[in-house]
Amino acid sequence: MDISRAEPTFPARPGFGTTGQVCLVRANHFFVGLVDKGLHQYDVSISPEPKMKGVFRAVMSRLVTEHQDTTLGGRLPAYDGRKNLYTAGELPFNTKEFEVTLPDKNPGPPGQRRERQFKVTIKHATLVSLQQLQMLMAGISTDIPAQALQVLDIVLRDIVLNEQDDMGIVPVGRSFFSRTINEPIPLGKGIEGWNGFYQSIRPTQSGLSLNIDMSSTAFVRGGSLIDFIKDVLNWRGPIRAINEFDHVKIKKALRGLRVEVTHRGEVRRKYRIAGLTKDTARDLRFKLSTGETKTVRDYFQETYKLQLNYDFLPCLQVGTEQKPNYLPLEVCNIVPGQRYQKKLDDSQVSNIMRIACQNPGGRETSIRESVLKNKYNSAKRANEFGIEVDNNATSVQARVLPAPVLSYHGSASCYPEKGAWNMKGKKVINGAKVGLWACVNFCTDLSEDQVRNFCRGLIEVSTATGVNFNDAKLQIFYARSDQVEARLHEVHQQAGKLKIDLVLAILPDKNGSLYGDIKRICETDIGLMSQCCLHKNVLKSNTQFLANVALKINAKCGGRNSVFADLKLSLPVVCEKPTIIFGADVTHPSALDDTAPSIASVVASQDWPQVTKYHGDVHEQGHRVERIEGLEGIAKKLLLSFEQHSKHKPQQLIFYRDGVSEGQFRMVLENEIPEIEKAWKALYNVKPPITFIVVQKRHHTRLFPSDGKYQDDSGNVMPGTVVDRQICHPTEFDFFLCSHAGIKGTSRPAHYHVLRDDNNFSADDLQSLTNNLCYTYASCTRSVSTAPPAYYAHKLAFRARFYLAQVPDMASEISAGSAASSLTLPAIKDELKSHMFYC
């Protein structure tokens, strides 16, 4: 097929926006010059195939060092670390086999060194064309040239890994981490936080751009295994014998880690931990090749003249079940540079935020330093492949969109400033009625007077806010954390035939699974609306906190907090005819879980011409399935609900889809959008006018203010800052929008990419609509960072993890082969389905 005549996959940009105050910002994009020297891809096979990732690179590095000037014809290739090699220009052969010998890194007598020999076959695969990339840069609509960009990413990755002065770099995806960038911060339990940077090359309106951002992640601290275990168990004194509970914690913490032995002098063999023995080193016996059995303690004493100090501890199992290999804990060190992939606890998260949350000025400086340190332009591979990177960040024209005017009860209006507003002296536009309600106190150190005073204060502030608590009847219950199910059922039973409008639960600050248990029982078992408050906030009971709780209660119980004062100005296109707005998200289990289901959620607006209330649907689906399964039935249900509540048939549809990467755009276009069309046609027998927008937050573009006039109090760009030039897609309809005020760290703008637009939005209309919707989030008096339909869908999907009787990240604790994949998500009770209980 002639790609020059390929039809555009997604809508073309309808022009640039003009609304708002024009300003300049800097983006963490660095433009890239590229000379086409003819890129070639070669297939690589290494035999025997290495078991460790690092060995692949070591073999190829050795091969290039020995053969670059001869067999490779002077070429300096880029290697992806596994199966593919790329060169700028052809190699002198089509297929060739090499023999590579890796010397043993461990010093020692020559007779004890173990050299490793490999056969490497390099075979020409294809010419990587840059034509499609050049077309895109010229403004011709075509698919993203994934292969060409992948090659350039690999070249730039090789520059970092092979040509930096500091060789202690650990790659993680597109990020690179090192202990030397900044001193690691201890996170607790043997884990430490490392700084690093992210890099990715992408096409933009102004050409190729290298996106550089700072990253932080957790690593297992290298060094003594005994010290690591003491940290895991939080032991400050001498190590002692462990009980069964300690054994479980240690086994979980050690699973999959690599260790090196210390009992063989300078010979430091490395092993991956397969398990932890039940028996201690003094009791664990194994069979020698002679048939004799010995304990691990005796074997190490006789063979290595090593008296174990901790023979009362178990041993590592580093072999296989058929051929076990046991190591005492005290002769092992943890190999440094191992990323920690399990869930961090609250304390560890708080600690890593200290390095992750850089203010805008500090983050921009760190990015600039990374670019200079990487020496892209002086690196040999950059010259080899004709790549040149601008060391200066890109200045971009931006605009600050005006905030919408909000209406409250009566004639009261609010004019948000810097993404926030104050409701003092104002009441919600429609107050929900709370008649019978109950408070369940799970905190043993709160007296009845303290609980009653808190409830009384909540009634007073809620009433002042406009929630109808008149004649509300309150019952107070007390319970332990292990009584949650029984107590909640008791609350429901004592009400008899009366309807309980709200259950207020007071929780300890550290409540483990209690919060999730309450939500699961109330929402899928009994059918009760619930609001949780922490112990520390009950003690403070300040007016601002109580007012925020009142807003949540009002939204949950069917009220409406605020509306737009000017529909035509605030809801362009939407205000013209009945419009339903959808939001959707799919959440997946943690990285280490290979069984638990993914959860899909879809919400849709229920009121028009205002857009404030949403009805949601959530279900489990296949493990890591991104496509929303059963979307036709879900959409049909939500369309009918819209008709019922708004008293209008929808005439147009807008869909904000969260959680989709660029590589999944086509999947959404070809699978999800047709499902929506089927639902609409089944109900209305016409083709629906759909505007479908993907919302992305997991990207690395950051915007930095160039002028103090256009920055908020945290040093971030102003709320409403929108960018649709220079760093956006060369031809398609997308934009970056920072709709919220920064509080801590550097704000991350949301990236909106339009995959279909039957409603023919102008750039100004879609950008203004999206920004204005961010002021309608029900739970606070601040604009939020993503369009509320997508935000609500994300919250509903996150909530549903609790319905599986799992904390949201607990999936990582489920072992392979467990019953997690067969878990079924219980249905939400009818009493709550049409309410925003997930606020």
ZAMARGU-4260 file (C-alpha; in steps of 0.2 Angstrom, whole numbers, plus 5000, padded with zeros to 4 digits):
<rodrens>
0) 5000/5000/5000 | 5006/5018/4996 | 5007/5025/5014 | 5007/5043/5006 | 4989/5040/5002
5) 4984/5032/5019 | 4968/5039/5026 | 4970/5048/5043 | 4966/5036/5057 | 4960/5049/5069
10) 4952/5067/5068 | 4964/5080/5061 | 4966/5096/5072 | 4952/5108/5068 | 4964/5123/5071
15) 4972/5130/5086 | 4963/5137/5101 | 4963/5156/5104 | 4953/5158/5120 | 4962/5164/5136
20) 4977/5174/5140 | 4992/5170/5130 | 5008/5166/5139 | 5024/5157/5137 | 5029/5141/5146
25) 5044/5130/5145 | 5041/5111/5142 | 5053/5097/5146 | 5055/5093/5128 | 5071/5094/5119
30) 5071/5095/5100 | 5080/5082/5090 | 5089/5083/5073 | 5090/5067/5063 | 5100/5063/5048
35) 5094/5048/5038 | 5109/5036/5036 | 5099/5021/5032 | 5093/5011/5047 | 5094/4992/5047
40) 5087/4979/5059 | 5096/4963/5062 | 5090/4948/5072 | 5101/4942/5086 | 5101/4924/5094
45) 5113/4920/5108 | 5116/4902/5113 | 5115/4896/5126 | 5102/4909/5130 | 5108/4919/5146
50) 5097/4918/5161 | 5101/4936/5167 | 5096/4952/5157 | 5113/4960/5160 | 5122/4945/5152
55) 5114/4949/5135 | 5122/4966/5135 | 5138/4960/5141 | 5139/4947/5127 | 5135/4960/5114
60) 5147/4973/5121 | 5161/4961/5120 | 5157/4956/5103 | 5157/4974/5097 | 5173/4978/5106
65) 5182/4963/5097 | 5174/4965/5080 | 5169/4983/5077 | 5184/4988/5067 | 5185/4972/5057
70) 5170/4960/5054 | 5157/4974/5058 | 5165/4986/5046 | 5167/5000/5058 | 5149/5001/5063
75) 5144/5004/5080 | 5127/4996/5082 | 5113/4999/5095 | 5106/4984/5104 | 5089/4982/5113
80) 5096/4970/5125 | 5088/4954/5118 | 5084/4950/5100 | 5087/4965/5090 | 5102/4975/5084
85) 5101/4991/5074 | 5114/4999/5063 | 5116/5016/5053 | 5120/5008/5036 | 5122/4989/5032
90) 5135/4977/5040 | 5147/4969/5028 | 5137/4952/5029 | 5119/4946/5028 | 5122/4932/5041
95) 5136/4928/5052 | 5140/4918/5068 | 5152/4924/5081 | 5160/4916/5096 | 5161/4926/5112
100) 5169/4922/5128 | 5165/4931/5144 | 5178/4931/5157 | 5173/4927/5175 | 5171/4943/5185
105) 5176/4934/5201 | 5195/4935/5204 | 5204/4920/5210 | 5217/4906/5204 | 5215/4903/5185
110) 5210/4885/5188 | 5195/4891/5198 | 5189/4904/5185 | 5174/4900/5175 | 5174/4908/5158
115) 5157/4907/5148 | 5157/4904/5130 | 5142/4909/5119 | 5138/4908/5100 | 5130/4924/5093
120) 5121/4924/5076 | 5117/4940/5068 | 5106/4940/5053 | 5099/4954/5043 | 5080/4957/5045
125) 5074/4973/5037 | 5077/4990/5032 | 5069/5002/5044 | 5061/5016/5034 | 5060/5034/5040
130) 5048/5039/5026 | 5032/5038/5037 | 5041/5048/5051 | 5046/5061/5038 | 5028/5062/5031
135) 5022/5065/5049 | 5034/5078/5052 | 5029/5087/5036 | 5011/5087/5042 | 5004/5073/5032
140) 4991/5062/5042 | 4997/5044/5045 | 5000/5032/5058 | 5013/5034/5071 | 5029/5026/5064
145) 5031/5014/5079 | 5046/5005/5073 | 5056/5020/5068 | 5053/5028/5085 | 5058/5012/5094
150) 5075/5011/5085 | 5078/5029/5090 | 5073/5026/5108 | 5085/5011/5108 | 5099/5022/5101
155) 5096/5035/5115 | 5095/5021/5128 | 5112/5014/5122 | 5120/5031/5124 | 5114/5032/5142
160) 5120/5014/5146 | 5136/5013/5137 | 5143/5031/5136 | 5140/5039/5152 | 5154/5041/5164
165) 5144/5033/5178 | 5142/5015/5175 | 5130/5012/5190 | 5114/5015/5180 | 5099/5003/5182
170) 5087/5004/5167 | 5068/5002/5172 | 5057/5003/5156 | 5061/5020/5149 | 5068/5026/5165
175) 5086/5025/5172 | 5091/5026/5190 | 5107/5027/5200 | 5113/5029/5218 | 5124/5043/5212
180) 5111/5055/5205 | 5106/5059/5223 | 5110/5050/5239 | 5096/5037/5241 | 5083/5040/5255
185) 5079/5025/5267 | 5061/5021/5265 | 5061/5008/5279 | 5061/4989/5280 | 5076/4987/5269
190) 5070/4998/5255 | 5077/5014/5248 | 5072/5027/5236 | 5083/5031/5221 | 5082/5046/5209
195) 5083/5044/5190 | 5076/5051/5174 | 5065/5046/5160 | 5067/5048/5142 | 5057/5045/5126
200) 5057/5052/5109 | 5041/5057/5101 | 5035/5066/5085 | 5027/5084/5088 | 5022/5098/5077
205) 5039/5106/5078 | 5049/5090/5074 | 5056/5075/5084 | 5056/5079/5103 | 5066/5070/5117
210) 5055/5071/5132 | 5065/5071/5148 | 5058/5070/5166 | 5064/5065/5183 | 5059/5049/5191
215) 5059/5040/5208 | 5057/5022/5212 | 5060/5010/5226 | 5075/4998/5227 | 5080/4984/5239
220) 5095/4990/5249 | 5111/4980/5244 | 5122/4973/5258 | 5120/4961/5272 | 5105/4950/5271
225) 5105/4948/5290 | 5104/4967/5291 | 5090/4967/5278 | 5080/4955/5288 | 5082/4965/5304
230) 5075/4980/5295 | 5060/4969/5288 | 5056/4964/5306 | 5059/4981/5313 | 5072/4974/5325
235) 5084/4986/5333 | 5093/4974/5345 | 5102/4958/5341 | 5094/4945/5330 | 5085/4931/5338
240) 5075/4915/5333 | 5060/4919/5322 | 5042/4913/5325 | 5030/4907/5311 | 5023/4925/5308
245) 5041/4932/5306 | 5045/4917/5294 | 5030/4922/5283 | 5036/4941/5283 | 5054/4936/5278
250) 5049/4924/5265 | 5038/4937/5257 | 5051/4950/5257 | 5065/4939/5250 | 5055/4931/5236
255) 5063/4933/5220 | 5078/4943/5226 | 5096/4940/5220 | 5110/4937/5233 | 5129/4934/5232
260) 5139/4923/5243 | 5153/4929/5255 | 5160/4913/5261 | 5171/4909/5247 | 5183/4924/5248
265) 5184/4934/5232 | 5173/4922/5222 | 5156/4930/5224 | 5143/4918/5215 | 5126/4925/5213
270) 5109/4916/5215 | 5091/4920/5214 | 5081/4916/5230 | 5068/4902/5227 | 5062/4900/5245
275) 5065/4899/5263 | 5067/4883/5273 | 5057/4879/5288 | 5071/4870/5297 | 5086/4880/5304
280) 5104/4878/5298 | 5108/4868/5313 | 5093/4856/5309 | 5092/4856/5290 | 5100/4840/5283
285) 5105/4837/5265 | 5113/4822/5256 | 5131/4824/5249 | 5137/4816/5233 | 5144/4802/5243
290) 5127/4798/5250 | 5131/4804/5267 | 5119/4817/5275 | 5125/4832/5285 | 5117/4848/5293
295) 5120/4864/5284 | 5129/4870/5299 | 5141/4856/5300 | 5144/4856/5281 | 5150/4875/5282
300) 5160/4872/5297 | 5169/4857/5289 | 5171/4863/5271 | 5174/4882/5273 | 5180/4882/5292
305) 5166/4894/5295 | 5157/4894/5312 | 5139/4900/5309 | 5134/4914/5322 | 5115/4912/5317
310) 5113/4893/5315 | 5096/4896/5324 | 5089/4904/5308 | 5082/4896/5292 | 5092/4894/5276
315) 5089/4901/5258 | 5084/4889/5245 | 5092/4894/5229 | 5091/4879/5219 | 5077/4869/5211
320) 5065/4857/5220 | 5074/4843/5211 | 5091/4849/5215 | 5090/4860/5231 | 5104/4871/5236
325) 5104/4879/5253 | 5113/4894/5260 | 5114/4901/5278 | 5107/4918/5279 | 5123/4926/5286
330) 5134/4921/5271 | 5123/4931/5259 | 5123/4949/5253 | 5109/4956/5243 | 5115/4961/5226
335) 5113/4980/5224 | 5102/4988/5210 | 5086/4977/5212 | 5070/4987/5210 | 5057/4984/5223
340) 5041/4979/5214 | 5029/4975/5229 | 5017/4987/5237 | 5025/5001/5248 | 5016/5004/5264
345) 5010/5021/5270 | 5026/5025/5278 | 5037/5020/5264 | 5025/5030/5252 | 5027/5046/5263
350) 5046/5044/5263 | 5048/5042/5244 | 5037/5057/5241 | 5051/5067/5249 | 5062/5064/5233
355) 5047/5062/5221 | 5039/5079/5225 | 5051/5092/5218 | 5045/5110/5216 | 5044/5116/5198
360) 5060/5126/5199 | 5070/5111/5207 | 5063/5099/5194 | 5067/5109/5179 | 5085/5111/5186
365) 5087/5093/5188 | 5080/5089/5170 | 5092/5102/5163 | 5107/5094/5173 | 5102/5076/5166
370) 5102/5082/5148 | 5119/5090/5150 | 5126/5074/5159 | 5120/5062/5146 | 5131/5071/5133
375) 5119/5066/5119 | 5128/5076/5106 | 5146/5070/5110 | 5142/5052/5111 | 5149/5040/5098
380) 5132/5032/5095 | 5124/5049/5092 | 5136/5053/5079 | 5135/5036/5071 | 5116/5037/5069
385) 5115/5056/5065 | 5106/5061/5080 | 5108/5079/5088 | 5099/5084/5104 | 5095/5103/5108
390) 5101/5106/5126 | 5088/5120/5129 | 5070/5116/5134 | 5057/5121/5122 | 5047/5137/5124
395) 5029/5134/5120 | 5014/5146/5118 | 5001/5143/5130 | 4984/5151/5136 | 4976/5152/5153
400) 4958/5148/5151 | 4945/5158/5162 | 4937/5149/5176 | 4918/5147/5175 | 4906/5156/5186
405) 4897/5144/5198 | 4879/5146/5205 | 4873/5141/5222 | 4856/5142/5231 | 4846/5158/5228
410) 4856/5171/5218 | 4873/5167/5226 | 4888/5165/5213 | 4906/5160/5215 | 4920/5166/5205
415) 4935/5154/5207 | 4952/5161/5208 | 4968/5150/5205 | 4957/5135/5204 | 4948/5136/5221
420) 4933/5145/5228 | 4925/5148/5245 | 4907/5143/5249 | 4906/5153/5265 | 4889/5160/5267
425) 4882/5150/5252 | 4871/5135/5251 | 4872/5120/5239 | 4860/5122/5224 | 4850/5107/5229
430) 4851/5100/5246 | 4848/5081/5249 | 4837/5076/5264 | 4845/5065/5278 | 4831/5058/5289
435) 4837/5043/5299 | 4856/5041/5300 | 4868/5031/5311 | 4886/5033/5317 | 4896/5018/5320
440) 4912/5022/5331 | 4927/5010/5328 | 4939/5020/5340 | 4939/5014/5357 | 4948/5030/5364
445) 4933/5041/5358 | 4920/5044/5372 | 4902/5045/5368 | 4902/5064/5372 | 4916/5067/5359
450) 4906/5056/5346 | 4890/5066/5349 | 4899/5083/5348 | 4906/5078/5332 | 4889/5072/5325
455) 4881/5088/5332 | 4894/5099/5323 | 4892/5089/5307 | 4873/5093/5307 | 4876/5111/5311
460) 4889/5114/5297 | 4879/5102/5284 | 4863/5112/5288 | 4872/5129/5285 | 4879/5121/5269
465) 4861/5117/5263 | 4860/5098/5267 | 4843/5095/5274 | 4846/5087/5291 | 4830/5094/5299
470) 4822/5082/5311 | 4836/5069/5307 | 4837/5055/5319 | 4854/5049/5325 | 4858/5032/5332
475) 4876/5029/5339 | 4884/5011/5339 | 4901/5006/5345 | 4911/4992/5338 | 4928/4983/5336
480) 4936/4981/5319 | 4933/4963/5319 | 4914/4966/5322 | 4911/4977/5306 | 4899/4965/5297
485) 4889/4961/5312 | 4888/4979/5318 | 4883/4985/5301 | 4869/4972/5299 | 4863/4977/5317
490) 4862/4995/5312 | 4851/4990/5297 | 4840/4978/5307 | 4837/4990/5321 | 4830/5003/5308
495) 4817/4990/5304 | 4806/4996/5289 | 4813/5013/5290 | 4826/5018/5277 | 4843/5023/5284
500) 4849/5038/5273 | 4867/5038/5279 | 4879/5028/5290 | 4894/5038/5297 | 4909/5027/5302
505) 4923/5034/5313 | 4939/5024/5309 | 4956/5023/5318 | 4969/5033/5308 | 4978/5016/5304
510) 4963/5005/5300 | 4970/4991/5288 | 4956/4983/5279 | 4942/4991/5289 | 4938/5005/5277
515) 4937/4992/5262 | 4926/4980/5273 | 4914/4994/5277 | 4912/5000/5259 | 4910/4982/5253
520) 4897/4977/5266 | 4887/4993/5264 | 4887/4994/5245 | 4886/4976/5240 | 4878/4967/5255
525) 4866/4978/5264 | 4863/4993/5253 | 4868/5008/5264 | 4876/5024/5260 | 4891/5027/5270
530) 4903/5041/5274 | 4920/5037/5283 | 4929/5049/5295 | 4946/5046/5303 | 4950/5048/5321
535) 4962/5063/5319 | 4949/5073/5310 | 4935/5069/5323 | 4947/5076/5336 | 4950/5092/5326
540) 4932/5094/5319 | 4936/5111/5311 | 4923/5119/5301 | 4932/5117/5284 | 4933/5098/5286
545) 4915/5097/5291 | 4910/5107/5276 | 4920/5096/5265 | 4911/5081/5272 | 4894/5089/5270
550) 4898/5092/5251 | 4902/5073/5250 | 4886/5068/5259 | 4875/5080/5248 | 4882/5072/5232
555) 4881/5054/5238 | 4863/5056/5245 | 4856/5064/5228 | 4859/5082/5230 | 4868/5094/5219
560) 4882/5106/5225 | 4883/5119/5212 | 4879/5122/5193 | 4886/5134/5180 | 4879/5151/5180
565) 4880/5153/5161 | 4876/5137/5152 | 4880/5143/5134 | 4897/5150/5140 | 4902/5136/5151
570) 4895/5121/5141 | 4898/5124/5123 | 4890/5112/5111 | 4883/5102/5126 | 4870/5116/5130
575) 4864/5116/5112 | 4854/5099/5113 | 4852/5084/5125 | 4870/5077/5128 | 4875/5062/5138
580) 4893/5063/5144 | 4902/5046/5148 | 4918/5042/5158 | 4927/5025/5158 | 4942/5017/5165
585) 4950/5000/5167 | 4961/4996/5182 | 4973/4981/5183 | 4981/4971/5197 | 4998/4975/5203
590) 5013/4971/5192 | 5018/4955/5202 | 5000/4947/5201 | 4997/4936/5186 | 4979/4930/5191
595) 4968/4943/5198 | 4955/4951/5187 | 4955/4968/5179 | 4940/4980/5183 | 4931/4991/5171
600) 4920/5005/5176 | 4909/5016/5166 | 4899/5031/5172 | 4887/5043/5162 | 4879/5059/5166
605) 4860/5059/5171 | 4855/5077/5171 | 4854/5090/5156 | 4857/5104/5153 | 4868/5104/5168
610) 4880/5090/5170 | 4883/5086/5188 | 4875/5069/5192 | 4882/5052/5186 | 4876/5034/5186
615) 4889/5021/5186 | 4892/5002/5181 | 4907/4992/5186 | 4912/4974/5182 | 4927/4962/5183
620) 4934/4955/5167 | 4949/4945/5161 | 4966/4947/5169 | 4975/4963/5161 | 4961/4965/5148
625) 4961/4983/5143 | 4946/4983/5131 | 4930/4986/5141 | 4920/4970/5139 | 4901/4971/5137
630) 4901/4989/5133 | 4886/4988/5122 | 4875/4982/5137 | 4882/4995/5149 | 4880/5009/5137
635) 4862/5004/5134 | 4858/5004/5152 | 4866/5021/5155 | 4857/5029/5140 | 4840/5023/5147
640) 4845/5030/5164 | 4849/5046/5156 | 4831/5047/5148 | 4823/5042/5164 | 4832/5056/5175
645) 4834/5070/5163 | 4817/5067/5154 | 4826/5069/5137 | 4832/5057/5124 | 4850/5060/5121
650) 4855/5068/5104 | 4874/5068/5106 | 4887/5058/5116 | 4904/5063/5123 | 4915/5050/5130
655) 4931/5053/5141 | 4941/5037/5141 | 4954/5035/5154 | 4969/5022/5155 | 4973/5020/5137
660) 4990/5021/5130 | 4994/5027/5112 | 4997/5009/5107 | 4979/5005/5112 | 4971/5019/5102
665) 4967/5008/5087 | 4960/4994/5099 | 4948/5007/5106 | 4943/5014/5090 | 4939/4997/5082
670) 4931/4988/5097 | 4924/5000/5110 | 4917/5014/5099 | 4907/5001/5089 | 4899/4994/5105
675) 4893/5011/5109 | 4886/5013/5092 | 4877/4997/5093 | 4869/5002/5110 | 4863/5019/5103
680) 4856/5011/5087 | 4847/4997/5096 | 4837/5011/5106 | 4835/5025/5094 | 4838/5017/5077
685) 4850/5030/5071 | 4869/5032/5071 | 4875/5042/5086 | 4886/5058/5085 | 4900/5053/5096
690) 4915/5063/5102 | 4928/5051/5110 | 4942/5058/5120 | 4956/5048/5128 | 4962/5056/5144
695) 4980/5052/5149 | 4989/5056/5165 | 5003/5043/5164 | 5014/5053/5153 | 5030/5064/5157
700) 5027/5081/5149 | 5028/5095/5162 | 5025/5113/5160 | 5035/5127/5169 | 5030/5145/5170
705) 5041/5158/5161 | 5033/5173/5169 | 5029/5175/5187 | 5012/5183/5182 | 5006/5166/5175
710) 5011/5155/5190 | 5001/5150/5205 | 5006/5150/5223 | 5016/5134/5222 | 5026/5140/5207
715) 5017/5129/5195 | 5008/5135/5179 | 4991/5143/5182 | 4975/5132/5183 | 4967/5132/5165
720) 4984/5133/5156 | 4982/5124/5140 | 4994/5120/5126 | 4990/5114/5109 | 5005/5119/5099
725) 5023/5114/5096 | 5024/5099/5108 | 5007/5091/5103 | 5004/5078/5089 | 5009/5084/5072
730) 4992/5082/5064 | 4979/5075/5076 | 4967/5084/5088 | 4975/5084/5105 | 4980/5096/5119
735) 4988/5097/5136 | 4977/5105/5150 | 4983/5109/5168 | 4966/5112/5175 | 4970/5111/5193
740) 4981/5122/5205 | 4997/5114/5211 | 4998/5110/5230 | 5014/5101/5232 | 5027/5096/5219
745) 5026/5099/5200 | 5009/5098/5192 | 5006/5085/5179 | 4994/5092/5165 | 4981/5080/5158
750) 4984/5075/5140 | 4968/5074/5130 | 4968/5065/5112 | 4952/5065/5102 | 4949/5048/5093
755) 4933/5052/5085 | 4923/5069/5083 | 4906/5068/5075 | 4900/5083/5084 | 4914/5094/5076
760) 4921/5103/5091 | 4932/5118/5088 | 4948/5118/5098 | 4941/5132/5109 | 4925/5123/5113
765) 4932/5106/5118 | 4946/5114/5128 | 4934/5126/5137 | 4921/5112/5140 | 4934/5100/5147
770) 4942/5114/5158 | 4925/5119/5165 | 4919/5102/5169 | 4934/5101/5180 | 4925/5113/5192
775) 4910/5102/5194 | 4919/5088/5204 | 4907/5085/5219 | 4919/5082/5233 | 4928/5098/5235
780) 4928/5117/5231 | 4943/5115/5219 | 4946/5111/5201 | 4952/5094/5198 | 4966/5088/5187
785) 4956/5077/5175 | 4938/5078/5168 | 4926/5072/5181 | 4918/5059/5171 | 4935/5050/5169
790) 4939/5054/5187 | 4923/5046/5194 | 4925/5031/5183 | 4943/5029/5190 | 4936/5031/5208
795) 4922/5018/5205 | 4935/5005/5198 | 4946/5008/5212 | 4932/5006/5225 | 4927/4989/5217
800) 4944/4981/5222 | 4937/4982/5239 | 4922/4971/5233 | 4934/4957/5230 | 4938/4957/5248
805) 4955/4964/5243 | 4964/4980/5247 | 4967/4988/5230 | 4985/4983/5229 | 4983/4967/5239
810) 4983/4957/5223 | 5002/4956/5224 | 5000/4945/5239 | 4991/4932/5230 | 5002/4918/5225
815) 5001/4911/5207 | 4989/4897/5205 | 4977/4904/5218 | 4958/4906/5216 | 4960/4925/5212
820) 4956/4924/5194 | 4939/4916/5198 | 4934/4930/5210 | 4917/4937/5205 | 4913/4955/5208
825) 4897/4956/5219 | 4883/4967/5212 | 4880/4985/5219 | 4864/4986/5228 | 4849/4994/5219
830) 4847/5007/5233 | 4864/5014/5228 | 4866/5011/5209 | 4860/5027/5203 | 4869/5037/5217
835) 4887/5044/5217 | 4891/5033/5232 | 4909/5033/5227 | 4912/5051/5229
</rodrens>
